[in-house]
Amino acid sequence: MTTVIRLMTAIVLLVSLHTAWAENPGVAAMQEYMDFANYEAGIIVPEQLTEAIFSSVLFVDTRDSQQFEAGTIPGAVNIEWREVLARRTEIPTDRKVILFCNTGSLSAQALFALRVAGMDNVLVLQTGFNGWKENAAYKPE
């Protein structure tokens, strides 16, 4: 009988957690974004960065300040990936913004957070700063 009570308690707990999870506005916003987004949504690759694109966007380097100071994409501003939500007022909404880190993984997390927060003008530089150094179609002098 004890096993049955434990099993029933576990089921009630799981149903309660699922209900609380489903009613969470943050979860709902993330699910809405994930239902809408396709695999290419929010991504740009270094080979697509023409001079026209380069001059019309803001690059945000989401790496830490030491990495930023060691070298970055010219004109980039530094907002560490875990600070993008707290500093989102520093990110313009009137033009495209390209986020990058070394490889694109941390900046992709920052992109996701900003997209869920309602910013639809942000992209992630797939392959990051490393990819830009190796494959950028345009590098300002």
Secondary structure, DSSP 8 states (H G I E B T S, - for coil): -HHHHHHHHHHHHHHHHHHHHHH-HHHHHHHHHHHH--TTTTEE-GGG--HHHHHHSEEEE-S-HHHHHH---TT-EE--GGGTTTTGGGS-SSS-EEEE-SSSHHHHHHHHHHHHTT--SEEEETTHHHHHHHH-S----
